[in-house]
């Protein structure tokens, strides 16, 4: 993917004295008192900001936070807590600027945080007039917000069309490189793990991956639907019986290419979905009418782990069982540990996946952990993200 990279501009000395507008993803969770409860996204944005400051730029940073109503910023939607945390991380003052669309005062070597961009009328609909107005604020536009790359909004798309220079920040560039390595030019075998509660929410992803991967491991409620498609009983487990035909089509499409959707041979069941439910391991064909399948069994987990050990590339989206309950965490733990021990390049994304990675302590043994939820899924689905498209187009005409 041919894009202009902010790091290259800095290395070439093209940033000194320039006004740099960084679209970051600072949409962090806040508690009822407005305190940040988890700051990963803020910490992930710091390298790009430091890069701009060290290159001698006048730096403007903005992001969305929550779901503000355009034209009416509520106190709970303010980026004030983010400005305070950024100041701590950068070791310098980070003024928060409101009503910034008409102009911003910032000097080279300084950084300001521009108030919640989604409060600006026209942001979500990518109003051209707003985009042009924002583009006049800067000499260089930097998109460093992969989590919003699937949205064509004013600060993620429109401004990139009109800014004198538009490029990708280090976080976005790293996402592009990792996704390209995993999906466009993978080392084979390419194994994808797609799990979740419903086939319907990930059907297009499954169909897209069925054309590319060598093995497609399904988990959670999705696996239950595939078990139905394979003629296995699932009791009262979560499944979508009306999508059995689609699941079977994915299995057949994979088989036609000599690829595989591994179906569980053993499962862990319970009579109820509860933290204190008793777990029972049984053969997949022995699931009773009053059973709920809540994890893959140890035999299946061992077989999948062996396949992951032999993989060249692994794409992981979703835990394969109810890993939040310890008695149903065995399958996801085995998958996580196999990925960590594998010599394959691995990329993981999605909130539940990141939670599993944190629970099993393998953060430093996954090749790349994606920062985007919806954007990551849309790439798996085979869609071209608006932010990628506009940066590629601008790179060809700069």
Secondary structure, DSSP 8 states (H G I E B T S, - for coil): ----BHHHHHHTT--TT-EEEEE------B-TTS-BS--HHHHHHHHHHHHHHHTT-EEEEE---S--BTTB--GGG-SHHHHHHHHHHHTS--EEESS-TT-----TT-EEEE--GGGSTTTTTT-HHHHHHHHTT-SEEEE--GGGTT---IIIIIHHHHSSEEEE-HHHHHHHHHHIIIIIS--SSEEEEEEES-HHHHHHHHHHHTTT-SEEEEEHHHHHHHHHHTT---TT-S--GGGHHHHHHHHHHHHHTT-B----SEEEEESS-STT---EEEEGGG--TT-EEEEE-HHHHHHHHHHHHT-SEEEEES-SS-TTSGGG-HHHHHHHHHHHH-SSEEEE-SHHHHHHHHHTT-GGGSSEE-S-SHHHHHHHTT---HHHHHHHHHHHH-
